[in-house]
Amino acid sequence: MARVSRATTAENSERGWLAGVRAEEKVLRDVQESKAVRTVAGHSLDAVECAQLLEMLGLHAEMGKPGVH
């Protein structure tokens, strides 16, 4: 019978916790990026300006659509 060390169990537990933190952070980042895209779109003078501003910010218009991340 193989022995599982406490260190291995603790490492696996920490990895699981870290994966959860990263997943939660991704959800929050997606929401923030979506809001940013909609804000830029709402304050742009036209589609060309909007596209330029989004490009400068590293964002894409699709990020502002509900349910698209």
C-alpha positions, 0 to 999 in steps of 0.5 A: 500500500502506497503512503501519501505524504502530508506534503503531497496532500497539502500541495494538492489542496493548495492547487485546488484552492488556487485553481478556484481563485484563478477561475473566480478572477477570470469571471470578474475580469470578464465582467470588468472587460465587458463593462469597459467595452460598453463604456468605450462604445457609449462614449465614442463619437463613431465606430472608427473611434470606438474600434481604435480605442478598444484596440488601444486597450487590448479589448474586442467589441465581442467582449461587450456582448452579454454572455460572450467572454 
